[in-house]
């Protein structure tokens, strides 16, 4: 009888320990999923008004072509330092394109996607001459979006065109 009671106690101890270990693993998985969900929510989405009747068709075409035809990312990470933004802009080729086209295309300047204000911007960005008004509108929307959502250096966000 003592052996049977001892065996039952061992079985219960093993079962309890295993159940606790599995419970801890499940908690860890749930915590990881919660963490991933939280990170996904921390990457807000900027939706550019690129539908029918848009006031910035050239800028929209540049972003859309970069994403759909060249496979550029829609998840970007902000670069806030002016020096880094300027470095990205130079690496994109925009300043050279602007110099080449300025006389032939007054009222236009260079647009790049991914943005110079993103870690993904710079060399390899899709560049295109667009009306200054459209580029300014896009820049204003992006700056307001950064402020509204508190996106700081390194912060992620999604782009929808």
Secondary structure, DSSP 8 states (H G I E B T S, - for coil): -HHHHHHHHHHHHHHHHHHHHHHHHHHHHHHHHHHHHHHHHTS-EEE---STT-S-HHHHHHHHHHHHTT---SEEEB---HHHHHHHHHHHTHHHHHHHHTTTSTTEEEEEES-TTBTT-STT-EEEEEEHHHHHHHHHHHHHHHHHHT--TT-EEEEE-
